[in-house]
Amino acid sequence: MPSESEILTALFAAAMGDSEGNSSTFWLDFLDLLAQSSHAESAMLQIQWRSGSPVLWQVGANWSAPDLATIVRMRAGRVYSTTDLPAAAISGSDAAGRAVRALKVIIGQEGVALLMLQREGADFRATDASRLSSLVPYIGPALKGWKELEQSRSIAALDRHICRALGAGWIIFSQSGKVQQMAPGMADRLATAAGVYLRADRRLFAPDDNASEALRRGIAAATLHEGDAQFVELSRRPVVQMVIRAESLAGEPVLVGRLRQSLATRDIPEAQLASRFGLSRSEARLAAHLSDGFSLRDAGQALGWTLETTRSCSKQIYAKTGANGQTAVLRRILLDIVWVAQMD
């Protein structure tokens, strides 16, 4: 039978989740251990936030949780039995002969949680029900920490999406040049854009001799000249550059590589460009080519247009965007928020 320490370990493991932020499996593991230790047929944890739908995890037999009005009437921190729960909590066709233990927990200023054990037949023994009582000092802080960590991870994911939309990323190197961590998806992006690969020994490999030498020199110089930025060009087409600097992360000396990849306006969805700048679809296609450095003649050839059609369309773009030429269109689009509007 699971011990109290095993249950608490499972509780805080659920509050932490894994490295990807997944926690549902851990909460089910916690409930399973709790049900085993108390001889319950079902264990349930329901969280209701001030706004939004409730979050529910349940193991064992499928019973319904009390409604929100009933939970509101319960006192936080008290373990309720079948006989002293508000009447509405044990009403319904599945309530007959059911033994219940329930604990209400307040989560900061935003939510309330109900932890419930249930089984058919005889009531819980005092030693079985005590498992719930022993969680009273811990379940609230664990749930509050879980919520805060979920929010932090969501914000971090938003930051990653914005960085990626702007062509930015990062790599953490040891002082010897081994990769310790990379921004999510960075390995694939480097391989696709710059032909730079992460080897099995955790070092970056650039088949291009110039890029390989620039990377080696940049890492060595950053280690030797602490605090000085070292600029490395990994690829010219497309442009992929990195600045490396010796820094300290959580007290550990490391090298931080900040990357920037050139962006292509043509990768922005055509409908999004058209909507943002008040253009037609064909005008948006031409505007994207002009922003990517195409001349009018080259853009027209790429689109299969005559030079006359291309010039006529460009004048419409200039009028609608308030630009007075191709350079102004390029600046208008490259500095616009449209780059981070498309989130994958």
ZAMARGU-4260 file (C-alpha; in steps of 0.2 Angstrom, whole numbers, plus 5000, padded with zeros to 4 digits):
<rodrens>
0) 5000/5000/5000 | 5007/5017/4996 | 5014/5027/5010 | 5010/5045/5015 | 5028/5050/5008
5) 5024/5042/4991 | 5008/5051/4990 | 5016/5068/4994 | 5030/5064/4981 | 5016/5060/4968
10) 5007/5076/4973 | 5022/5088/4970 | 5027/5078/4955 | 5010/5082/4947 | 5012/5101/4952
15) 5029/5101/4943 | 5024/5092/4927 | 5037/5086/4915 | 5050/5096/4905 | 5036/5099/4891
20) 5024/5105/4904 | 5013/5090/4903 | 5004/5086/4920 | 4988/5076/4917 | 4997/5059/4919
25) 5005/5064/4935 | 4989/5070/4943 | 4981/5053/4938 | 4996/5044/4946 | 4993/5054/4962
30) 4974/5050/4962 | 4978/5032/4959 | 4990/5031/4974 | 4978/5040/4985 | 4963/5029/4980
35) 4974/5013/4984 | 4980/5020/5001 | 4962/5024/5006 | 4953/5008/4998 | 4943/5020/4988
40) 4934/5014/4971 | 4936/5032/4964 | 4947/5047/4967 | 4943/5064/4959 | 4951/5081/4958
45) 4940/5095/4951 | 4947/5113/4949 | 4935/5127/4946 | 4943/5144/4941 | 4934/5161/4943
50) 4932/5160/4924 | 4932/5146/4912 | 4927/5127/4912 | 4932/5116/4927 | 4947/5105/4926
55) 4944/5087/4931 | 4955/5072/4934 | 4947/5055/4940 | 4952/5037/4942 | 4942/5022/4946
60) 4923/5021/4945 | 4914/5035/4936 | 4904/5046/4949 | 4899/5064/4946 | 4906/5078/4957
65) 4895/5090/4967 | 4889/5105/4958 | 4897/5122/4961 | 4883/5128/4972 | 4886/5114/4984
70) 4905/5116/4984 | 4903/5134/4988 | 4893/5129/5004 | 4908/5118/5010 | 4921/5125/5021
75) 4939/5125/5015 | 4951/5114/5024 | 4938/5102/5032 | 4937/5084/5027 | 4919/5080/5024
80) 4911/5063/5026 | 4895/5056/5018 | 4884/5062/5033 | 4890/5079/5035 | 4891/5085/5016
85) 4878/5097/5011 | 4863/5087/5005 | 4865/5092/4987 | 4881/5084/4986 | 4875/5066/4989
90) 4858/5068/4979 | 4856/5059/4963 | 4853/5041/4956 | 4871/5036/4959 | 4872/5041/4977
95) 4863/5027/4986 | 4875/5017/4997 | 4890/5027/4993 | 4903/5032/5005 | 4912/5049/5002
100) 4926/5059/5009 | 4929/5076/5002 | 4941/5091/5004 | 4938/5108/4998 | 4954/5119/4994
105) 4955/5137/4990 | 4969/5141/4976 | 4975/5159/4979 | 4962/5172/4973 | 4957/5163/4957
110) 4950/5145/4960 | 4943/5132/4971 | 4947/5113/4971 | 4938/5098/4977 | 4947/5082/4981
115) 4935/5067/4983 | 4936/5049/4988 | 4921/5037/4985 | 4916/5019/4986 | 4901/5008/4987
120) 4895/5000/5003 | 4903/5002/5020 | 4910/5019/5026 | 4929/5023/5025 | 4939/5017/5041
125) 4947/5031/5051 | 4964/5026/5045 | 4959/5026/5027 | 4950/5043/5028 | 4966/5050/5037
130) 4975/5050/5020 | 4964/5065/5015 | 4967/5074/5031 | 4986/5072/5029 | 4985/5082/5013
135) 4977/5097/5020 | 4993/5107/5023 | 5000/5102/5006 | 4987/5101/4992 | 4983/5120/4992
140) 5001/5126/4990 | 5004/5112/4977 | 4989/5117/4967 | 4994/5135/4968 | 5012/5131/4962
145) 5005/5121/4948 | 4994/5135/4942 | 5008/5148/4942 | 5020/5136/4933 | 5007/5133/4920
150) 5005/5151/4917 | 5024/5154/4917 | 5025/5140/4904 | 5012/5148/4893 | 5021/5164/4893
155) 5037/5156/4889 | 5029/5147/4874 | 5022/5164/4868 | 5039/5171/4869 | 5046/5157/4859
160) 5033/5159/4846 | 5037/5177/4844 | 5055/5174/4843 | 5053/5161/4830 | 5041/5173/4820
165) 5055/5186/4820 | 5069/5174/4815 | 5077/5174/4832 | 5083/5160/4843 | 5096/5155/4856
170) 5109/5141/4860 | 5118/5138/4876 | 5136/5132/4875 | 5147/5126/4888 | 5164/5135/4888
175) 5172/5120/4879 | 5159/5123/4865 | 5147/5109/4868 | 5128/5113/4866 | 5119/5112/4882
180) 5102/5118/4877 | 5094/5125/4862 | 5078/5135/4858 | 5064/5122/4854 | 5065/5117/4835
185) 5082/5126/4833 | 5091/5110/4828 | 5079/5108/4813 | 5080/5126/4809 | 5099/5127/4808
190) 5100/5111/4798 | 5087/5117/4785 | 5092/5135/4784 | 5111/5135/4786 | 5116/5116/4784
195) 5123/5116/4802 | 5120/5100/4812 | 5120/5095/4830 | 5132/5080/4831 | 5131/5066/4843
200) 5145/5073/4854 | 5134/5089/4856 | 5144/5100/4845 | 5138/5110/4830 | 5145/5104/4813
205) 5145/5116/4798 | 5150/5107/4781 | 5155/5124/4774 | 5173/5127/4779 | 5171/5146/4781
210) 5156/5144/4793 | 5165/5130/4803 | 5180/5141/4805 | 5170/5156/4810 | 5160/5146/4823
215) 5176/5139/4830 | 5184/5156/4831 | 5169/5164/4839 | 5167/5151/4853 | 5186/5152/4857
220) 5186/5171/4857 | 5170/5172/4867 | 5178/5161/4880 | 5194/5170/4880 | 5187/5188/4880
225) 5173/5187/4893 | 5159/5199/4890 | 5164/5204/4872 | 5152/5199/4858 | 5158/5188/4844
230) 5149/5189/4828 | 5148/5173/4817 | 5140/5171/4800 | 5133/5153/4798 | 5125/5155/4781
235) 5124/5169/4768 | 5109/5162/4758 | 5098/5163/4768 | 5107/5174/4780 | 5109/5165/4797
240) 5120/5175/4810 | 5124/5172/4828 | 5132/5183/4841 | 5141/5173/4855 | 5145/5180/4872
245) 5151/5173/4889 | 5138/5175/4902 | 5132/5167/4918 | 5116/5157/4920 | 5110/5153/4937
250) 5128/5155/4943 | 5135/5144/4929 | 5148/5151/4917 | 5141/5148/4899 | 5142/5154/4881
255) 5125/5161/4875 | 5123/5161/4856 | 5109/5173/4850 | 5104/5169/4832 | 5095/5178/4819
260) 5088/5171/4802 | 5083/5182/4788 | 5065/5182/4785 | 5055/5180/4768 | 5040/5191/4766
265) 5033/5178/4754 | 5032/5166/4769 | 5018/5177/4777 | 5001/5170/4771 | 4995/5180/4756
270) 4978/5183/4764 | 4986/5190/4780 | 4996/5203/4770 | 4981/5208/4760 | 4970/5211/4775
275) 4984/5220/4785 | 4988/5232/4771 | 4971/5234/4762 | 4978/5225/4746 | 4971/5213/4734
280) 4978/5196/4733 | 4988/5200/4718 | 4994/5216/4725 | 5000/5206/4741 | 5010/5194/4731
285) 5019/5208/4722 | 5022/5218/4738 | 5029/5202/4746 | 5042/5200/4731 | 5046/5219/4732
290) 5049/5217/4751 | 5061/5202/4748 | 5072/5213/4737 | 5065/5209/4720 | 5066/5222/4706
295) 5050/5226/4697 | 5056/5217/4682 | 5061/5201/4692 | 5045/5201/4702 | 5035/5202/4687
300) 5045/5187/4679 | 5043/5177/4695 | 5024/5180/4695 | 5022/5178/4676 | 5017/5196/4673
305) 5021/5208/4660 | 5032/5223/4665 | 5017/5234/4662 | 5005/5224/4673 | 5019/5224/4686
310) 5021/5243/4686 | 5002/5246/4686 | 5000/5235/4701 | 5015/5243/4710 | 5007/5260/4709
315) 4991/5253/4717 | 5002/5246/4731 | 5011/5263/4734 | 4994/5272/4734 | 4986/5260/4747
320) 5001/5259/4758 | 5006/5277/4757 | 5023/5273/4751 | 5032/5283/4738 | 5042/5269/4730
325) 5049/5251/4733 | 5061/5256/4747 | 5046/5263/4757 | 5035/5248/4754 | 5050/5237/4760
330) 5052/5248/4776 | 5033/5248/4779 | 5031/5229/4778 | 5047/5224/4787 | 5044/5235/4802
335) 5025/5230/4804 | 5017/5219/4817 | 5011/5207/4803 | 5027/5196/4806 | 5020/5190/4823
340) 5002/5189/4818 | 5004/5172/4811 | 5007/5160/4826 | 5010/5141/4824
</rodrens>
